[in-house]
Amino acid sequence: MTILWTVLGILIFAVGLLFSIAWHELGHLSTAKFFGVRVPQYMVGFGPTLWSRRKGETEYGIKAIPFGGYIRMIGMFPPGADGKVEARSTSPWRSMIEDARSAAFEELQPGDETRLFYTRKPWKRVIVMFAGPFMNLILAVALFMGVMMTIGVKTQTTTVETVQPCVIQQSEKRTDCRPGDPVSPAQAAGLKPGDKIVAFDGHPVTEWTDLSQRIRDKIGKTTITVERDGKQLDLTATLIENKVAKKDENGQIVDGYTTAGYLGFGALSVDQPLSFGESVNRMGDMVEAGVQSVVDLPSKIPDLWDAAFNGAERKADSPVGIVGAARISGEIFGLDLPMENMIGLAVYVLAGVNLSLFLFNMLPLLPLDGGHIAGALWEAARRNLARLLKRPDPGPFDVAKLMPLAYVVASVFICFTLLVLVADIVNPVRLSG
């Protein structure tokens, strides 16, 4: 049964991924058609076509490799300086440029002269190219906030779930007590599972973040007030220094350890639905963390290489690809959790993929959408500058001239994707164990 649930989780992710790709391309398609650009093709996937149907002037279809999609717009690049669409050259770099230019006009039909993408004003081209990633952002926000406001997010409370019987440094990564380990302050004070801590050192506490920080800041004897069986009870504990996990300014666990006050208990976590405002704030934090993750990608390559080829530990914050995300989704449905929690986690994975697609595509590099946006913005800037200086209009910016750079960028992305794929297969990120 577990295997069946795992397969179901993978299939659900695959369907969600295909929808996300189609949703992305729908953004490009709808805005391109709105601005009068002819779009001969709308495809989900790459490689051989599995199914297609023509409606009006556009062929809609699904291809065999579900790792992306595209729409084909007429006139993505302007003609060359000589006004010609195609000019062969013995230079490999020049050939890349002219091949791209030729592909942009290969389905040109009579009457298309007024429907070319490059003839649209820069702000219209920005909208068309931004619309795809923006659709992923809309979907990510809707999925994330939908889960936050209904199922909720795991929130630690001030209620005791477990009491650590002895003092163990968290850096040791063990849970069993050994001879010679001192009794934990929580055990010595008589703290019990089910106790709700309502005050610490004379200060009322209602949130885990406040209680956790007060514990970390305290060394020595203190009074802990708990609710037990409907009554309040004062316990006396002597907190000690211990090596514990490091936290950032938002109270989130980060890599590394630090010395702080130690009590020795595990807090009970519950699913807590968030309000709309709280969800918006949490969403903002997630976008900020996503941006930082994209910035940090180059620094993750050595760890990925070691995990893929040297048997090193795969870190929890390691980048994962489509295969890794599908595997995680499958693992979610194999967990011993209520159905709503499994669905919530699976939706989180799909939402995370959509947020990553938005952030990744906004990088100002060809062949990504952000590269075309940067080209349109540059064209607008230089045209406005020429108008201000009363100089001749420089004309459209020839993005095709950047195609050699685009091939380099694409090669780097392909190599990185293959590295992540290998790591996801031989040394995957796991939710447990």
N, C-alpha and C positions, 0 to 999 in steps of 0.2 A: 504493500500500500504506500509506503514511504517513497518508493521509486516512482509510482504513478503520480503522486503529488508533486514530486520534483520535476518530472516531465511536464506536468500541467503548468507549473510555475515558469518553466522555460518557454513554453508555448505562449503563455499569456504575455510574457515580456516581448517575444518576437512579434506578436500582433500589435502590441503597444508601440514598439519601435517602428514598424511599418506605418502605423498611423501618424507617428511623430514626423517621419520623413515626408509623407504625403501632405501633412499639415504645413510643414515648412515650405514645400514647393507650391502649395496653394497660395501662400502669401505672395510669392514672386509672380505666379500666374495671374492672380486676380488684379494686382496693381499694374502689371504690364498691359493686360487687356484694357484696363480702365484708361490708361494713357495712350491707347491706340497702337501699341507695339504688336506686331504679328508674332504669335507663338505657335510654331509648327508641332512641337512635342512637349508633353508633360509625362515624365517617367519616374516611377518609384523603383530604385535599384539600378544596377549596372549589369553589363554583359548581355547575354542572349535574351530576347524578349519572350516572356512566357504567355503574355496575353496583351492585346491592345485593341482599341476601338477608336475610330475617328468620329469626332463630333464637331461639325462645322469645319473650321480650318485647323483644328488641333487634334493630334493623335494622343490619346491617353493610354498608358500601359503600365505593366509590371514586368520587371526584369528579374533575372535569376539570382543576382547577388544583392541581398538586402542591406548593403552597407552605405547607402546614400541615395541620392536621386538628383534630378535636374529638370529644368525646362530649357528648351532651345528657343532663343529669341533671335529674330532676324537683325543683323547689323550690330552685334555686340561691340565691334571695333570699327573705327572709321577707315576709309580707304587710305592708301599710302599718300605720301606727299605729291606724287605725280597724278593722283586721282584714280589710280588703277586699284582694282580689288586684289589682283594677284600678280606678283612679280617674283619669279624664281631666282634663286641665288645659290652659288656654290658654298657660301658661308653657312655652317650649321646653325648659328645663332639667328642669322637673317631668315633662314628657312623656317625656324620655329615661329618667327614673327609672322611671316607671310602665310604659313599653314594655318595659323590661328585666324588671320584676317580672311583667308579664303573660306574657312569653315563657317565664319559668321555670315557669309553671303551665298553659301552653296545652294540654298533653297529660295533664292531671290526670285520673285515673280513680278510680272507687270503690275504696277500700282503700288509696289512695296516701297518705292522711293520715299514716300511720306510716312512710312511705318517702321523705320529703322530705329533701333534702340539708341544708337549714339547721337541721333538728331534730336532727342528729347532734351529738355533743359536739365542742367545738372541736378536741380532739386528733385525733379521727377525720377531721375535715375537713382538718386540716393534712396528715395522712398521704395522703388522697386527692389533694390538690393537689400535694403534694411527690412523689408516686409517679411522675408523668409525667417531670419533669426528672431525677429520680433514675435512671430507666431509661436516659436519654441518657448520664448520667454512667457508669453501669455499662458501657454499650456502648463509650463512649470509652476507658475504662480498659482494657477487654478488648482492644480493637483496638490501642491504643498499646502496651501491654505485650506483646501477642502478637508484634508486629513487632520490638520491642526485644529480646525474648528468643530470637527465631528468626533473622530476617534480620539484625538488629542495627542499629546507628546509625553514621552516618559519623563516624569518629574519626580525628583527625589524629595521626600518629605522629612519631617523631624521625628517620624515614628521609627523605632528600632526594629529592624528585620532580623539581624543576626548580631551576636556578640562574639568578638574575637577572644578566645580563651587566653592567648599569650601574645607577647609583643614580637612581631615579625616586621623587619624592614620590607617595604613594598618593592624595593629594588631586587630583593631575593626571589621574587616571583614564586613563592610557595605559600601554601595555606595550612600545612600540617605543623603542629607544635613538636619541638624536639626537646629532649632533656636539657635543662639549663636555660630554656627560654623563660623570661620573667612573666608573671601573670599580667594581663593587660589591665590598665586603669579601669576600663568599663566593667570587666569581670570582677575586679576587686571591690568596686563600688556597689555591686549588686544590680547593675543594669540588666534588664531582661527583654527578650523579644516581645513586641507589642507595646512597650512603654512609649508614650508620646512625650518628647522633651518640649516643655512649654517655657522654660527659662534656663539660662546658663549664666552662672556667676552673677545672679541677681538681675540680669537683663532679659525681658521677655523675648522669645524667639518664635516666629511663625513660619519662616522659610528656611530651607536647607542651606542656601548660599550664605545667609547670615550666620547660622549655627556653625557651619563648616569653617568659616573664616574666624569666628571667635575661638573655636577649638584650636585652630592652627596658631593663633596669636597667644595662647595661654600655656604657660609652663608652671606647674605647681598645684597646690590644693585649690579646689573650687567646689561650688555647690551646683548641683544639677537638679532642677525641679521637673518631675515627670508626672504624667497622668497614668494611673494604673488601676484598673477595675473601678473607674469612675471617681477615684480619689487622687488628690495631689500628694506627692511624696518627695521630700528632699533627700538627695543622695550626695555623699561627699566622695569626690574622686581626686586623685593626685595625678595630673597630666604630666607626661614626660616628653622629652625630645625624641623624635624618631625620623627616619628617612621616609618621606612620603612623596606621592606624585606631585609634580609641579603643576600649577594652574596659571592661566593668563589673567589679564585684567578683568575679563568677563566671567571668571570663575570656571572656565572650561579646562579640562585636563589636557595638558600638552606633553610632548616628549621631555624626558628628564625627571630628576628627583631633587627634592630640597629638604632641608631640616626644619621641622615645625613641631608644634604641639600635637600630641597623639592621645586619643581616648580609646579607640579600638572597638568600633561597632560599624555595622553596615546599615545604611538608611533604606527604608522601604520606598520603592518606586511605584508610582501609579500613573495610569493614563489620564492626563488632565487636559480637557478641551480648553482651547485658548479663545479669548475674545477676538473680534476683528482687529482691534488696535494692537493687541499682543501678537497676533499672527502677522500683521504688517511689519512690526518691529523684528520679529524672528525672521521673516522673509528677507528683510534688509541685511540682517547679519549673515544669512546664508549666501546672498549675492556677494557680499564683501568677502566672505570666505572663499567663494568660487573664484572671484577675481584673483585672490592671493594664490589659489591653487594653480591657476593658469600661469601666473608669474613664476611660481616655484617649479614648474614642469622640468626645465633644464637641469635643475639641481637634483631631481629624482632619478635621472638616468643611471648614475653609478649604482644606486641601490637596486634599480630594476635589473641591471645587467647581472649583478651578483645573485639576485634572487632567481633569475632565469638560467644562468649557466654555472654558478659556483655554489649552489645549494644554500645560499644565505637566507635568513628569515625574511619573509615578505611582510613588510610593515603594513599596519592597518590603514595608513593614509597613502599607501602606494597607488599610483594611477591605475585604473582598470579600463579595459576596452569593452567592446560589445560582447565578446565571448565571456569576459569576466563578469559583466553586469548580468548576463543571462544566467550564468552559473550561480550568482548570488541570489537572483530571483528564484531559481529552482530550489536552492537551499532554504530559502524563507518558507516555502510551502512544505518543507520536510521537518520544520520545527514543531515542537509540542506547544503550540500557542492557540488561543481562540481564533476562529476564522477572521474576525474583524481585524485583529492585530496583524495576521499574515497579509491580509489585503492592504492594510495601511502601509506596511513595510514595502510591499511590492510596488505600490503607487509611489512611495518615496524614491525607490530606485529609478523608476521611469521618469519621475519629475527631475531627479538629479541628472539623468541623461539629457533631458531637454534643456536644463539650465546650462550644462556643459556645451551643448550644441550652440546655444546663443552666444556664450562667451567666446568660444573657439572661433566661430564664424565672424565675430566682430574684430578679430585681429586684422590690422591694416596691411595684409599681405595677400597678394594673388597666389593661388586662384580662389581664395576665400572671398566671401561676400564683402568683408571689410576692405579688401584690396580694391574692389570696384568702387566702393563708397569713397575711399581715399582718393582715387583717381578723379571722381566726379567733383569732390570738394576742391581738389587742386585746380581743376579746370575752372571752376567758378571763381576761385581766388585770383587766378591770373587774368581772367577775363575782366573781372571787376577792377583789378589794378590797372590794366591797359585802358579801361574806360576812364578811370580817374586821372591817369597821366595823358589822356587824349592820344593814345597810340592805337595802331590798327588792332583789330580783334585777332588774337592769336589762333582762334579756331578751337575745335575740340581737342582735348588731350588724348594722344594716341596710346591708350593702355596696352595695345598689342606690342609695343616696344619693350614692355616689361615681361613678356612671356618667357624669355630665358631665365629671369629671376624666378618666375612662377614655377618653372620646371625644377629649379633648385629647391625651392620651398616645398614643392610637392614630394620631391625625393626624400627630403628630411622627414616630412610627415609620414611617408610610407615606411621609412626605416624605423621611426619611433613606434608606429602602429604595429609593425611586425615584432618589435622587442616586447611591447606590452602583450601581444598575442601569445608569444612563447611563455612569458611569465604567467599569464592567466591559465595556460594549459598545464605547465609543469610545476608551478608553485603558486596556486591561486590564493587570493584573499578570501578568507573564510569568516563566517559569522561566529562560529564556535569551534572549539577544539583546535 
